[in-house]
Amino acid sequence: MYDKAVDFLEPIDITAHLDKIELYLGQVCQIAGISKMQLDYWTNKAQIPTKGKKQRIYDMDALETVMLIKQAKDKGLNLGAAIEAARTFRATKTAASNGQ
């Protein structure tokens, strides 16, 4: 058998489970370093998909989009250009991961 209970444990790949995580508006703001007003505006302007009825819930794809927009804005792009850059970046990344 096992000498210690820890001997039968194996490493967990947390990244394999990130797609199950959902975050509330305040959590996304804290992670991305933006205000709730900015996130609300960007969500509408960039048409970022969310879940929830009473409160918006963001998945990891939405969080990545928000963080890409923030990165582009921090580098001097206006919001429209930042949204387009985030969309293009995500599309390119998706195509590359699908082997295209």
SULNORFEN-V581118 format. One record per backbone hydrogen bond with DSSP energy under -0.5 kcal/mol. CO is the residue of the C=O (numbers start at 1). NH is the residue of the N-H. Records with the same first field share a line. If there is no record, write none. Layout:
CO=NH / NH
//
This chain:
4=7
5=8
6=9
12=14
13=16
14=17
15=18
17=20
18=21
21=60
23=58
24=27 / 28
25=29
26=30
27=31
28=32
29=33 / 34
35=39
36=40
37=41
38=42
39=43
40=44
41=45
42=46
43=48
51=57
56=25
57=51
58=23
59=63
60=64
61=65
62=66
63=67
64=68
65=69
66=70
67=71
68=72
69=73
70=74
71=75
72=77
73=76
78=82
79=83
80=84
81=85
82=86
83=87
84=88
85=89
86=90
87=91
88=92
89=93
90=94
91=95
92=96
93=97
94=98
95=100
96=99
//
